[in-house]
Amino acid sequence: MASTYVNDLRLNELGTGDGSGTWGNTTNTNLELIAESLSFGTEAITTNADTHTSTIADGATDPVRSMFVKYTGTLDSTCTITIAPNTISRVHFIENGTSGSQDIIISQGSGANVTIPAGQTKAVYLDGAGSGAAVVDAFASLNITTSGNVSLNGTIKLDGNYPIGSNNVALGDTALDDGSLSGQRNTAIGFAALSENEGGSYNVALGAYSLDANTSGNYNSGLGDATLTANTTGSANTAAGYFALAANTTADSNTAFGYSSMGVNTTGTKNVSSGAFSLDANTSGSFNSAFGYAALGANTTASYNTSFGADSLDANTTGAYNLAAGYSALGANTTGSYNTGLGPYALNNTTTGVRNTAVGYASINTSTTGSRNTAIGAYTMHQNTTGNYNTVMGDQALYYNTTGENNVALGYVSMAANTTGGTNTAVGVQSLSSNTTASYNTALGFYALQANTTGNSNTAVGFQAAISCTTSANNVAVGTNAAYSATTGTFTAVGAGALYKKTTGSENVALGYNAGYELTTGNHNIMLGDHTGSYITFLTTGSQNTIIGNYCRTNASADDNCLVMGYAKAGKGSSTGFICAGSSSGSMYQGSNSSAWATTSDKRLKKNIVDNNVGLDKINQIQVRNFEYRKPDEITELTSSDCIDIQGLQLGVIAQEIQEILPDVVKEESTGVLRVNPDNLTWYLVNAVKDLSAKNDELAARIKALES
């Protein structure tokens, strides 16, 4: 809805939602124009013009808006002056101050008009009837009964005391009664109004004792009993309302509207006060603006405060550079400075806190000395008392915070339950909303770390990341629903759905989409890659497993101490390692380009050392076989996941056969699969070679004996 200017003073009437960021300036301009409407204005007519139009400007200063208007210029014939627009209704004092001894005719529409001879002044009213508007001589039928004198060409007096000054109007006993009056164009109506005025000019005093001590102050307007009653030399002040600016003496450019508004101000300048008791304790503070009942009511010497709303900043005494808008906003502030409270009860209990910004209903309502906080949204930081350096945005964010510091909470109810926890960052609706005393947490995302209460140093990034975590500390969850079910136990989960079902398991690391998704209570697991530990076979309670590679997994849900590396490979059971480079035909290399792994064999690490002579007789029993590995659908006694994915003719032994010969080289895994450890076979082969060497030596000796 656009601004309108349909009132009789052509003031800017803001539409709903208009003036964002500028409405304060518009209000100040309107107040200045209201004061201007009670002032004196001069407008020049073009030389020898027969007609002239005076249009009252919309929302801007204009001489014809003044109550007293003087027309000047040189005329050689009667000039008709039309005052526009023709819809305004108001009273004017109009003086024909032109030269050339010509009349001026005041008109508004096709209705009646008023003729004012040269050098004379008339009181008229405009009826604002539109195209047929009329101008009426207000005093044409005025009935005056007096025992004194009435002078229509100079100062109007009722008590017979005519000073030197000219063009003054005085109505009331002792009004403008100083015998040395030389000031001009003063209007005094009421007992003792402007009674001490000597050289002051262009003043308007309406009300008993209004401006009664004024001596040389100019351009003052006092409306109401005792308004500006102590003013002596102060100028350009406007006071409306009983006792408004009553104590003002020498200060300039103050505007006060309302009962007792700025009533004790003495030397403070350039203040604007609107509302009963607003700025009523101010003495020397300057550049303050107060709008509303008792706004800035206790302010004495502080300057540069702006207050909008009843009881806003009403306890402020010396705090400066504060802005309060809303009922009781910054209501308890006394000496705190550089605070901004926008909204009813915003920063309501702050007394000495500085540099706080609160925007929203009851924002930072309980804080007393807390400083450098920024809160935007209804009830944000509502319970804060002394906490500092917090930044909050979102309805009820950090609601219960009392002394917690250095927190950042952005989002509806984010960190709402926090009381003393500090250095937390929560961004997202209800992120860290249950946190009470925990510190050093970072939650970014809707419901991130939502259930955390006392756990410290957690980081959760993503929708519902670590949402169930309560007291666990030093955790990382990054990704949508990462560590969703985790309540206690440390973890690092990076990737959407990573460690989704983990509840109490500790020291687990999962990196990748849905990595470790089904793990619940297992501990000390490391899973790197998409769907690691959560494909075909789901790791749930197993511990101390290391699984690296997309879709890699253990052989069973409870396997422990497994190492699995590759792509989509299944482990070989608890306490086993399985590394596969690519397909079944892939190869593994050592940096030494050796086919064997080194083993520790230091005598200083061994005891119960005895000889082992098992050798050739056992080796001779071993049958080396050619064979092929069964396909998954051909396996009947084991699971298909135990399948060895290698094609073609193979060379090796059969575990069940060698188990009957050398049982120590065969082990049954947790899966039921038998494996052969070739290490012991190596040493049995060494013994076999020794046996063969002995036999060879024996044969060599026999041959030598035969030859000799």
LINNOR-V913323 format. One record per residue. N is the residue number from 0. RES is the residue in one letter. PHI is phi in degrees with one decimal (none if undefined). PSI is psi in whole degrees, 0 to 359 (NA if undefined). Layout:
<<N/RES/PHI/PSI> <N/RES/PHI/PSI>>
//
This chain:
<<0/M/none/126> <1/A/-77.9/160> <2/S/-65.3/151> <3/T/-128.4/161> <4/Y/-132.8/48> <5/V/-92.9/358> <6/N/-80.9/169> <7/D/-70.8/344> <8/L/-102.7/3> <9/R/55.3/43> <10/L/-84.9/153> <11/N/-74.7/114> <12/E/-100.8/103> <13/L/-64.8/136> <14/G/-80.0/166> <15/T/-57.6/124> <16/G/87.4/354> <17/D/-82.7/163> <18/G/75.5/25> <19/S/-58.1/122> <20/G/85.5/347> <21/T/-128.5/358> <22/W/-63.5/332> <23/G/-63.8/317> <24/N/-62.9/318> <25/T/-61.1/317> <26/T/-62.8/317> <27/N/-62.0/318> <28/T/-60.8/317> <29/N/-60.5/318> <30/L/-63.3/320> <31/E/-63.9/321> <32/L/-70.7/328> <33/I/-62.5/316> <34/A/-62.6/319> <35/E/-60.9/328> <36/S/-67.2/345> <37/L/-102.9/9> <38/S/-104.3/191> <39/F/-107.5/135> <40/G/-135.7/153> <41/T/-126.8/136> <42/E/-134.6/131> <43/A/-90.7/141> <44/I/-99.9/139> <45/T/-56.3/138> <46/T/-52.2/127> <47/N/61.7/23> <48/A/-73.1/143> <49/D/-88.8/334> <50/T/-133.8/156> <51/H/-156.0/137> <52/T/-115.8/128> <53/S/-109.6/110> <54/T/-105.9/122> <55/I/-71.8/122> <56/A/-69.0/150> <57/D/-80.3/114> <58/G/64.1/24> <59/A/-143.4/157> <60/T/-60.7/143> <61/D/-159.3/130> <62/P/-61.4/330> <63/V/-76.3/348> <64/R/-70.2/336> <65/S/-60.5/149> <66/M/-64.9/322> <67/F/-108.9/119> <68/V/-120.2/129> <69/K/-111.8/124> <70/Y/-96.3/133> <71/T/-122.8/177> <72/G/122.0/177> <73/T/-113.6/128> <74/L/-123.6/147> <75/D/-116.3/6> <76/S/-160.7/169> <77/T/-61.0/138> <78/C/-119.6/127> <79/T/-91.4/122> <80/I/-107.4/121> <81/T/-102.2/124> <82/I/-95.9/122> <83/A/-119.6/159> <84/P/-74.9/166> <85/N/-83.3/12> <86/T/-106.1/355> <87/I/-82.6/143> <88/S/-124.4/118> <89/R/-165.8/173> <90/V/-105.6/138> <91/H/-129.0/146> <92/F/-104.4/116> <93/I/-118.9/126> <94/E/-108.6/133> <95/N/-88.9/93> <96/G/-101.3/21> <97/T/-78.1/160> <98/S/-103.6/157> <99/G/109.2/0> <100/S/57.0/40> <101/Q/-112.0/148> <102/D/-74.5/157> <103/I/-120.0/143> <104/I/-112.5/122> <105/I/-95.0/122> <106/S/-132.6/158> <107/Q/-130.5/326> <108/G/-152.6/209> <109/S/-82.3/358> <110/G/-80.0/198> <111/A/-62.8/158> <112/N/-134.9/173> <113/V/-126.9/132> <114/T/-99.0/132> <115/I/-121.2/114> <116/P/-64.9/162> <117/A/-60.1/135> <118/G/83.5/358> <119/Q/-108.9/162> <120/T/-127.7/138> <121/K/-129.8/148> <122/A/-93.6/122> <123/V/-128.6/161> <124/Y/-130.3/145> <125/L/-99.4/129> <126/D/-86.9/351> <127/G/59.8/35> <128/A/-86.2/15> <129/G/86.4/219> <130/S/-61.2/332> <131/G/-98.0/19> <132/A/-58.5/148> <133/A/-124.0/154> <134/V/-111.1/128> <135/V/-120.3/137> <136/D/-71.0/108> <137/A/-64.2/329> <138/F/-105.9/16> <139/A/-61.2/327> <140/S/-114.1/24> <141/L/-68.8/128> <142/N/-103.0/110> <143/I/-110.8/123> <144/T/-115.4/118> <145/T/-154.9/151> <146/S/-96.3/356> <147/G/-94.6/209> <148/N/-116.7/149> <149/V/-124.0/120> <150/S/-110.1/122> <151/L/-90.9/352> <152/N/-104.5/348> <153/G/-133.9/228> <154/T/-78.5/132> <155/I/-86.7/123> <156/K/-134.0/154> <157/L/-110.2/350> <158/D/-114.1/9> <159/G/81.9/3> <160/N/-96.2/108> <161/Y/-110.1/106> <162/P/-79.2/181> <163/I/-72.3/324> <164/G/-52.5/156> <165/S/-120.9/160> <166/N/58.8/35> <167/N/-101.8/151> <168/V/-123.6/126> <169/A/-134.5/123> <170/L/-130.6/112> <171/G/134.7/147> <172/D/-59.9/129> <173/T/63.1/10> <174/A/-66.5/133> <175/L/49.6/47> <176/D/-96.2/1> <177/D/-66.0/131> <178/G/-68.8/346> <179/S/-105.6/20> <180/L/-59.1/124> <181/S/-124.7/350> <182/G/-65.3/158> <183/Q/-123.2/159> <184/R/54.2/43> <185/N/-98.9/146> <186/T/-123.3/119> <187/A/-126.9/117> <188/I/-129.4/114> <189/G/130.5/157> <190/F/-57.2/126> <191/A/63.3/14> <192/A/-63.6/129> <193/L/52.7/33> <194/S/-68.9/334> <195/E/-99.1/2> <196/N/-64.2/131> <197/E/-115.1/290> <198/G/-102.9/356> <199/G/-66.4/141> <200/S/-130.9/161> <201/Y/60.8/33> <202/N/-100.8/148> <203/V/-125.2/121> <204/A/-126.4/115> <205/L/-122.8/106> <206/G/133.0/149> <207/A/-58.7/135> <208/Y/64.3/9> <209/S/-66.7/125> <210/L/54.8/31> <211/D/-71.7/341> <212/A/-97.6/357> <213/N/-60.9/131> <214/T/-110.8/306> <215/S/-131.4/4> <216/G/-65.2/144> <217/N/-120.1/158> <218/Y/59.2/33> <219/N/-97.9/148> <220/S/-130.9/122> <221/G/-123.9/120> <222/L/-121.9/107> <223/G/128.5/155> <224/D/-58.7/129> <225/A/65.9/17> <226/T/-70.0/134> <227/L/52.3/33> <228/T/-66.1/333> <229/A/-97.3/356> <230/N/-60.7/132> <231/T/-113.5/300> <232/T/-120.7/356> <233/G/-62.1/144> <234/S/-127.8/162> <235/A/58.9/34> <236/N/-99.7/147> <237/T/-128.8/124> <238/A/-132.7/129> <239/A/-134.9/120> <240/G/123.6/145> <241/Y/-52.4/130> <242/F/67.1/9> <243/A/-64.7/130> <244/L/52.4/32> <245/A/-64.8/327> <246/A/-93.3/356> <247/N/-60.2/132> <248/T/-114.8/297> <249/T/-119.5/355> <250/A/-69.3/150> <251/D/-114.6/160> <252/S/60.4/37> <253/N/-100.0/147> <254/T/-128.2/122> <255/A/-133.9/124> <256/F/-124.6/124> <257/G/125.4/155> <258/Y/-54.8/123> <259/S/61.3/15> <260/S/-62.3/124> <261/M/53.2/38> <262/G/-63.2/331> <263/V/-109.1/8> <264/N/-60.4/132> <265/T/-112.7/302> <266/T/-121.8/358> <267/G/-64.0/139> <268/T/-122.2/159> <269/K/56.4/39> <270/N/-99.3/149> <271/V/-123.8/125> <272/S/-135.0/126> <273/S/-136.3/115> <274/G/130.7/142> <275/A/-55.7/134> <276/F/65.8/7> <277/S/-69.2/134> <278/L/51.4/29> <279/D/-76.5/350> <280/A/-101.8/356> <281/N/-64.0/132> <282/T/-112.5/305> <283/S/-128.0/1> <284/G/-63.4/144> <285/S/-127.5/162> <286/F/59.8/33> <287/N/-99.2/148> <288/S/-128.7/124> <289/A/-133.0/124> <290/F/-128.0/116> <291/G/125.6/157> <292/Y/-54.5/124> <293/A/61.0/15> <294/A/-60.9/131> <295/L/52.4/34> <296/G/-63.3/331> <297/A/-99.1/358> <298/N/-59.9/133> <299/T/-114.1/297> <300/T/-119.7/355> <301/A/-70.6/153> <302/S/-128.3/166> <303/Y/63.0/34> <304/N/-102.5/146> <305/T/-128.7/127> <306/S/-134.7/124> <307/F/-124.0/119> <308/G/122.1/145> <309/A/-57.1/136> <310/D/63.4/8> <311/S/-72.2/134> <312/L/52.2/28> <313/D/-74.8/346> <314/A/-100.6/358> <315/N/-62.8/132> <316/T/-112.7/301> <317/T/-124.7/0> <318/G/-64.7/139> <319/A/-123.2/161> <320/Y/60.2/37> <321/N/-100.5/148> <322/L/-126.5/122> <323/A/-130.6/129> <324/A/-136.4/117> <325/G/127.6/152> <326/Y/-54.6/124> <327/S/62.8/15> <328/A/-62.0/132> <329/L/52.4/33> <330/G/-63.1/330> <331/A/-99.5/358> <332/N/-60.6/132> <333/T/-113.5/300> <334/T/-120.0/356> <335/G/-63.0/144> <336/S/-127.0/162> <337/Y/61.0/32> <338/N/-98.9/148> <339/T/-128.2/119> <340/G/-125.2/112> <341/L/-118.6/112> <342/G/127.6/148> <343/P/-53.4/132> <344/Y/66.2/8> <345/A/-63.5/131> <346/L/51.4/34> <347/N/-62.0/326> <348/N/-104.6/3> <349/T/-63.2/131> <350/T/-109.9/303> <351/T/-121.5/1> <352/G/-60.8/148> <353/V/-124.5/155> <354/R/56.3/38> <355/N/-96.1/146> <356/T/-128.0/118> <357/A/-128.4/121> <358/V/-125.6/115> <359/G/132.1/157> <360/Y/-56.8/124> <361/A/58.5/25> <362/S/-68.1/133> <363/I/48.7/45> <364/N/-68.0/324> <365/T/-94.5/346> <366/S/-58.5/138> <367/T/-109.8/302> <368/T/-116.7/359> <369/G/-56.4/141> <370/S/-131.6/158> <371/R/57.4/37> <372/N/-100.7/146> <373/T/-126.8/121> <374/A/-136.5/126> <375/I/-126.4/119> <376/G/129.8/150> <377/A/-59.2/134> <378/Y/62.4/14> <379/T/-65.0/134> <380/M/50.2/38> <381/H/-59.7/322> <382/Q/-97.8/5> <383/N/-59.2/136> <384/T/-112.6/300> <385/T/-127.5/4> <386/G/-62.4/143> <387/N/-121.8/163> <388/Y/59.9/33> <389/N/-98.3/145> <390/T/-125.9/122> <391/V/-137.1/138> <392/M/-146.1/127> <393/G/129.2/140> <394/D/-52.3/124> <395/Q/65.8/12> <396/A/-62.8/138> <397/L/51.7/37> <398/Y/-56.4/312> <399/Y/-93.3/6> <400/N/-59.3/132> <401/T/-113.0/301> <402/T/-123.1/0> <403/G/-59.6/143> <404/E/-128.8/161> <405/N/60.3/32> <406/N/-96.5/148> <407/V/-123.5/121> <408/A/-132.8/115> <409/L/-126.1/114> <410/G/134.4/152> <411/Y/-53.1/123> <412/V/60.4/15> <413/S/-63.4/131> <414/M/52.8/32> <415/A/-62.2/326> <416/A/-88.6/355> <417/N/-61.6/134> <418/T/-114.0/302> <419/T/-122.8/356> <420/G/-60.9/143> <421/G/-130.1/163> <422/T/56.7/40> <423/N/-102.5/151> <424/T/-128.0/121> <425/A/-130.7/119> <426/V/-127.6/113> <427/G/134.7/152> <428/V/-56.6/126> <429/Q/58.2/18> <430/S/-66.4/134> <431/L/52.0/30> <432/S/-70.4/341> <433/S/-98.4/356> <434/N/-60.6/134> <435/T/-114.9/298> <436/T/-120.8/357> <437/A/-71.7/153> <438/S/-130.4/166> <439/Y/63.2/31> <440/N/-99.6/149> <441/T/-128.6/121> <442/A/-129.6/116> <443/L/-124.1/110> <444/G/135.2/155> <445/F/-55.2/122> <446/Y/63.9/12> <447/A/-60.6/131> <448/L/51.5/35> <449/Q/-61.9/326> <450/A/-94.4/357> <451/N/-61.2/133> <452/T/-115.4/302> <453/T/-124.6/1> <454/G/-68.1/136> <455/N/-106.3/158> <456/S/57.0/39> <457/N/-98.1/149> <458/T/-128.9/122> <459/A/-132.3/122> <460/V/-129.2/118> <461/G/129.7/160> <462/F/-55.7/119> <463/Q/59.2/24> <464/A/-63.5/129> <465/A/50.3/38> <466/I/-63.3/331> <467/S/-96.7/355> <468/C/-64.0/132> <469/T/-114.2/297> <470/T/-119.0/356> <471/S/-68.7/150> <472/A/-124.8/163> <473/N/60.7/40> <474/N/-107.5/157> <475/V/-131.5/126> <476/A/-134.8/115> <477/V/-127.5/119> <478/G/127.2/154> <479/T/-56.6/126> <480/N/61.0/18> <481/A/-63.6/133> <482/A/51.3/42> <483/Y/-57.8/317> <484/S/-96.7/0> <485/A/-65.0/127> <486/T/-108.4/309> <487/T/-134.3/177> <488/G/86.2/140> <489/T/-80.1/151> <490/F/-163.3/159> <491/T/-131.1/114> <492/A/-126.5/115> <493/V/-125.8/116> <494/G/129.2/144> <495/A/-57.9/128> <496/G/76.3/1> <497/A/-62.8/133> <498/L/51.4/37> <499/Y/-57.3/316> <500/K/-97.9/4> <501/K/-62.1/131> <502/T/-110.4/294> <503/T/-120.6/356> <504/G/-57.3/146> <505/S/-116.4/156> <506/E/54.2/45> <507/N/-102.0/144> <508/V/-126.8/125> <509/A/-135.1/122> <510/L/-126.3/115> <511/G/135.3/158> <512/Y/-59.4/123> <513/N/58.4/21> <514/A/-64.5/129> <515/G/61.5/31> <516/Y/-57.3/319> <517/E/-93.0/355> <518/L/-62.4/133> <519/T/-115.3/297> <520/T/-120.2/1> <521/G/-62.6/152> <522/N/-121.2/157> <523/H/58.2/37> <524/N/-99.0/146> <525/I/-124.7/124> <526/M/-133.1/116> <527/L/-120.9/117> <528/G/127.3/153> <529/D/-59.3/133> <530/H/61.4/17> <531/T/-62.6/132> <532/G/70.7/7> <533/S/-141.7/45> <534/Y/-140.9/124> <535/I/64.3/292> <536/T/-105.7/124> <537/F/-101.3/121> <538/L/-71.9/124> <539/T/-119.6/307> <540/T/-119.3/357> <541/G/-65.2/155> <542/S/-132.6/164> <543/Q/55.7/37> <544/N/-101.9/145> <545/T/-122.7/115> <546/I/-125.7/119> <547/I/-127.2/123> <548/G/124.8/139> <549/N/-54.0/133> <550/Y/67.1/5> <551/C/-70.5/154> <552/R/-159.5/166> <553/T/-80.7/171> <554/N/-79.6/332> <555/A/-140.3/160> <556/S/-67.6/337> <557/A/-109.7/13> <558/D/-59.4/142> <559/D/-119.1/156> <560/N/55.7/42> <561/C/-101.3/145> <562/L/-119.4/121> <563/V/-131.8/125> <564/M/-135.7/138> <565/G/144.5/208> <566/Y/-124.5/121> <567/A/55.6/39> <568/K/-103.4/147> <569/A/-102.4/144> <570/G/-69.9/174> <571/K/-105.3/13> <572/G/113.3/173> <573/S/-58.5/145> <574/S/58.1/40> <575/T/-130.8/162> <576/G/-125.9/141> <577/F/-141.6/118> <578/I/-122.5/126> <579/C/-133.1/120> <580/A/-89.6/100> <581/G/71.5/228> <582/S/-77.2/180> <583/S/-65.1/343> <584/S/-92.1/3> <585/G/-67.5/162> <586/S/-125.7/156> <587/M/-115.9/140> <588/Y/-128.5/147> <589/Q/-100.1/159> <590/G/-62.9/332> <591/S/-83.8/0> <592/N/57.7/33> <593/S/-103.1/152> <594/S/-91.0/353> <595/A/-116.3/153> <596/W/-99.7/141> <597/A/-72.3/149> <598/T/-130.0/153> <599/T/-80.9/132> <600/S/-144.6/33> <601/D/-74.0/128> <602/K/-58.0/330> <603/R/-70.4/350> <604/L/-103.7/2> <605/K/-120.0/157> <606/K/-147.8/175> <607/N/53.1/46> <608/I/-79.8/121> <609/V/-136.5/162> <610/D/-77.3/147> <611/N/-122.4/124> <612/N/-115.6/13> <613/V/-66.2/128> <614/G/-156.6/250> <615/L/-61.8/326> <616/D/-67.7/327> <617/K/-78.1/319> <618/I/-61.8/323> <619/N/-64.6/339> <620/Q/-85.3/345> <621/I/-76.9/133> <622/Q/-107.7/118> <623/V/-79.7/135> <624/R/-123.0/154> <625/N/-101.3/141> <626/F/-161.3/173> <627/E/-126.5/150> <628/Y/-81.4/140> <629/R/-71.2/150> <630/K/-79.3/161> <631/P/-52.5/320> <632/D/-77.6/355> <633/E/-97.5/352> <634/I/-86.3/127> <635/T/-118.6/329> <636/E/-94.3/344> <637/L/-121.8/181> <638/T/-86.9/157> <639/S/-64.3/335> <640/S/-69.5/346> <641/D/-81.5/357> <642/C/-59.0/140> <643/I/-95.7/112> <644/D/-83.7/67> <645/I/-131.4/131> <646/Q/-102.3/156> <647/G/93.7/179> <648/L/-73.1/131> <649/Q/-117.9/164> <650/L/-126.4/132> <651/G/171.4/203> <652/V/-120.4/169> <653/I/-105.8/122> <654/A/-57.8/318> <655/Q/-62.2/326> <656/E/-72.2/313> <657/I/-72.4/339> <658/Q/-64.4/328> <659/E/-74.6/339> <660/I/-97.6/306> <661/L/-127.8/80> <662/P/-62.3/337> <663/D/-71.6/344> <664/V/-92.5/1> <665/V/-116.6/135> <666/K/-134.1/143> <667/E/-95.7/124> <668/E/-76.7/171> <669/S/-63.2/343> <670/T/-83.7/350> <671/G/95.3/350> <672/V/-78.1/138> <673/L/-90.3/137> <674/R/-122.9/157> <675/V/-112.6/128> <676/N/-98.6/110> <677/P/-73.9/350> <678/D/-58.1/309> <679/N/-64.5/326> <680/L/-58.8/324> <681/T/-59.2/315> <682/W/-73.6/328> <683/Y/-65.0/324> <684/L/-65.9/324> <685/V/-60.9/315> <686/N/-63.8/322> <687/A/-62.9/319> <688/V/-64.4/319> <689/K/-62.8/319> <690/D/-61.2/315> <691/L/-64.3/323> <692/S/-65.0/320> <693/A/-65.4/316> <694/K/-61.7/320> <695/N/-64.6/318> <696/D/-63.6/320> <697/E/-63.9/316> <698/L/-65.3/320> <699/A/-62.3/321> <700/A/-67.5/320> <701/R/-65.5/318> <702/I/-61.9/316> <703/K/-63.3/321> <704/A/-66.8/319> <705/L/-65.7/322> <706/E/-69.1/330> <707/S/-85.4/NA>>
//
